[in-house]
């Protein structure tokens, strides 16, 4: 049976995304990983990372999107923070996620994927590096990876820049 090029490209992209997600799962750079903390005679205050819903507040996201949205913390694992903003009707919806320490790994995976499947969008002027695939924008900022997933959003590139500019100063304590 002969496969079509779009099907092969989608399968390759899917495999690369799974590899990307799994590559950062055991990162020792992520906060909360007790294996990376050296014993100390002094008790250190834990570093509090801002939550995604604090990086861009519900009212800020509503202003950026031009529609009232509710913010819901959707964090599902250590080493990341996530917030989903959605209008009562379901559209527009934006998911903002920050994976601490995964920026370099993610961009390396996308560079490899782009060599095999050219055509991945590479937006300029957002973060240190950025990659756009469909409704998802991934931005490396320092060591961290910010992901934005858009649904029913008009002019997503311009709104992504505003979201990034709002969140960036709040990434670090």
TORKOL-773270 format. One record per residue (C-alpha): x, y, z; chain. Coordinates in pm, whole numbers, plus 50000, padded with zeros to 5 digits. Example, Ala and Ser with C-alpha at 12.3 -4.5 7.8 and 13.67 -1.06 7.14 Angstrom:
<recs>
<rec <51230, 49550, 50780>, "A">,
<rec <51367, 49894, 50714>, "A">,
</recs>
This chain:
<recs>
<rec <50000, 50000, 50000>, "A">,
<rec <50137, 50345, 49911>, "A">,
<rec <50122, 50624, 50174>, "A">,
<rec <50064, 50983, 50084>, "A">,
<rec <50326, 51248, 50163>, "A">,
<rec <50093, 51441, 50400>, "A">,
<rec <50032, 51124, 50602>, "A">,
<rec <50406, 51051, 50626>, "A">,
<rec <50477, 51414, 50721>, "A">,
<rec <50208, 51404, 50990>, "A">,
<rec <50346, 51077, 51130>, "A">,
<rec <50699, 51219, 51134>, "A">,
<rec <50578, 51536, 51305>, "A">,
<rec <50384, 51334, 51560>, "A">,
<rec <50685, 51116, 51639>, "A">,
<rec <50908, 51422, 51674>, "A">,
<rec <50661, 51589, 51909>, "A">,
<rec <50640, 51277, 52126>, "A">,
<rec <51021, 51261, 52137>, "A">,
<rec <51033, 51629, 52228>, "A">,
<rec <50784, 51590, 52509>, "A">,
<rec <50960, 51284, 52646>, "A">,
<rec <51306, 51441, 52617>, "A">,
<rec <51226, 51695, 52884>, "A">,
<rec <51040, 51462, 53119>, "A">,
<rec <51342, 51380, 53333>, "A">,
<rec <51527, 51710, 53299>, "A">,
<rec <51739, 51782, 53605>, "A">,
<rec <51702, 52155, 53546>, "A">,
<rec <51339, 52157, 53653>, "A">,
<rec <51257, 52300, 53996>, "A">,
<rec <51131, 52054, 54248>, "A">,
<rec <51364, 51774, 54140>, "A">,
<rec <51521, 51682, 54474>, "A">,
<rec <51804, 51489, 54307>, "A">,
<rec <51962, 51815, 54191>, "A">,
<rec <51960, 51986, 54531>, "A">,
<rec <52285, 51957, 54722>, "A">,
<rec <52259, 51921, 55099>, "A">,
<rec <52327, 52246, 55278>, "A">,
<rec <52393, 52336, 55637>, "A">,
<rec <52166, 52640, 55590>, "A">,
<rec <51798, 52618, 55517>, "A">,
<rec <51738, 52790, 55185>, "A">,
<rec <51407, 52943, 55090>, "A">,
<rec <51259, 52760, 54792>, "A">,
<rec <51241, 52971, 54479>, "A">,
<rec <50877, 53045, 54397>, "A">,
<rec <50805, 53038, 54027>, "A">,
<rec <50508, 53239, 53905>, "A">,
<rec <50214, 53037, 53784>, "A">,
<rec <50107, 53077, 53422>, "A">,
<rec <49781, 53239, 53539>, "A">,
<rec <49994, 53496, 53728>, "A">,
<rec <50221, 53560, 53428>, "A">,
<rec <49923, 53678, 53225>, "A">,
<rec <49621, 53757, 53438>, "A">,
<rec <49266, 53687, 53333>, "A">,
<rec <49199, 54060, 53278>, "A">,
<rec <49523, 54103, 53077>, "A">,
<rec <49438, 53807, 52853>, "A">,
<rec <49082, 53939, 52807>, "A">,
<rec <49226, 54273, 52693>, "A">,
<rec <49474, 54106, 52456>, "A">,
<rec <49209, 53881, 52300>, "A">,
<rec <48940, 54149, 52291>, "A">,
<rec <48691, 53917, 52461>, "A">,
<rec <48621, 53825, 52824>, "A">,
<rec <48790, 53499, 52919>, "A">,
<rec <48814, 53295, 53239>, "A">,
<rec <49153, 53165, 53354>, "A">,
<rec <49192, 52810, 53483>, "A">,
<rec <49515, 52662, 53618>, "A">,
<rec <49576, 52347, 53412>, "A">,
<rec <49921, 52253, 53544>, "A">,
<rec <49958, 51875, 53529>, "A">,
<rec <50316, 51798, 53633>, "A">,
<rec <50616, 51926, 53826>, "A">,
<rec <50856, 52146, 53632>, "A">,
<rec <50584, 52328, 53441>, "A">,
<rec <50296, 52567, 53486>, "A">,
<rec <49992, 52598, 53261>, "A">,
<rec <49681, 52813, 53236>, "A">,
<rec <49390, 52790, 52995>, "A">,
<rec <49196, 53105, 52915>, "A">,
<rec <48860, 53058, 52748>, "A">,
<rec <48545, 53253, 52672>, "A">,
<rec <48214, 53110, 52797>, "A">,
<rec <48133, 53000, 52440>, "A">,
<rec <48467, 52815, 52416>, "A">,
<rec <48616, 53056, 52162>, "A">,
<rec <48858, 53219, 52179>, "A">,
<rec <49076, 52990, 52388>, "A">,
<rec <49448, 53021, 52462>, "A">,
<rec <49659, 52776, 52656>, "A">,
<rec <49978, 52918, 52806>, "A">,
<rec <50236, 52673, 52939>, "A">,
<rec <50590, 52724, 53063>, "A">,
<rec <50821, 52425, 53094>, "A">,
<rec <51112, 52523, 53318>, "A">,
<rec <51449, 52434, 53167>, "A">,
<rec <51318, 52276, 52844>, "A">,
<rec <51390, 52559, 52597>, "A">,
<rec <51718, 52437, 52451>, "A">,
<rec <51603, 52075, 52422>, "A">,
<rec <51283, 52172, 52244>, "A">,
<rec <51453, 52402, 51993>, "A">,
<rec <51716, 52136, 51921>, "A">,
<rec <51440, 51884, 51847>, "A">,
<rec <51263, 52127, 51615>, "A">,
<rec <51587, 52206, 51432>, "A">,
<rec <51630, 51832, 51369>, "A">,
<rec <51269, 51800, 51258>, "A">,
<rec <51300, 52100, 51024>, "A">,
<rec <51601, 51939, 50853>, "A">,
<rec <51388, 51632, 50775>, "A">,
<rec <51058, 51811, 50711>, "A">,
<rec <51134, 52170, 50601>, "A">,
<rec <50858, 52421, 50639>, "A">,
<rec <50817, 52465, 51013>, "A">,
<rec <50733, 52827, 51082>, "A">,
<rec <51007, 53025, 51255>, "A">,
<rec <50861, 53355, 51377>, "A">,
<rec <51104, 53645, 51421>, "A">,
<rec <51105, 53883, 51713>, "A">,
<rec <50956, 53652, 51975>, "A">,
<rec <51186, 53525, 52248>, "A">,
<rec <51534, 53386, 52187>, "A">,
<rec <51396, 53132, 51935>, "A">,
<rec <51045, 53043, 51826>, "A">,
<rec <50873, 52772, 51624>, "A">,
<rec <50515, 52769, 51499>, "A">,
<rec <50338, 52449, 51402>, "A">,
<rec <49967, 52479, 51330>, "A">,
<rec <49794, 52652, 51623>, "A">,
<rec <50095, 52605, 51853>, "A">,
<rec <50376, 52854, 51908>, "A">,
<rec <50678, 52744, 52111>, "A">,
<rec <50916, 53010, 52236>, "A">,
<rec <51255, 52961, 52401>, "A">,
<rec <51331, 53232, 52650>, "A">,
<rec <51660, 53169, 52827>, "A">,
<rec <51650, 52809, 52950>, "A">,
<rec <51271, 52791, 52956>, "A">,
<rec <51009, 52696, 52696>, "A">,
<rec <50683, 52887, 52664>, "A">,
<rec <50403, 52723, 52466>, "A">,
<rec <50096, 52902, 52336>, "A">,
<rec <49811, 52709, 52177>, "A">,
<rec <49540, 52913, 52005>, "A">,
<rec <49183, 52820, 51915>, "A">,
<rec <48942, 53066, 51754>, "A">,
<rec <49185, 53357, 51788>, "A">,
<rec <49204, 53621, 51515>, "A">,
<rec <49551, 53759, 51434>, "A">,
<rec <49722, 53503, 51659>, "A">,
<rec <50080, 53616, 51572>, "A">,
<rec <50022, 53971, 51698>, "A">,
<rec <49840, 53846, 52006>, "A">,
<rec <50117, 53594, 52074>, "A">,
<rec <50371, 53878, 52084>, "A">,
<rec <50155, 54070, 52334>, "A">,
<rec <50110, 53760, 52551>, "A">,
<rec <50486, 53692, 52544>, "A">,
<rec <50570, 54056, 52626>, "A">,
<rec <50328, 54045, 52921>, "A">,
<rec <50452, 53711, 53057>, "A">,
<rec <50829, 53744, 53004>, "A">,
<rec <50905, 53982, 53294>, "A">,
<rec <50714, 53745, 53526>, "A">,
<rec <50897, 53426, 53426>, "A">,
<rec <51164, 53468, 53692>, "A">,
<rec <51110, 53569, 54054>, "A">,
</recs>
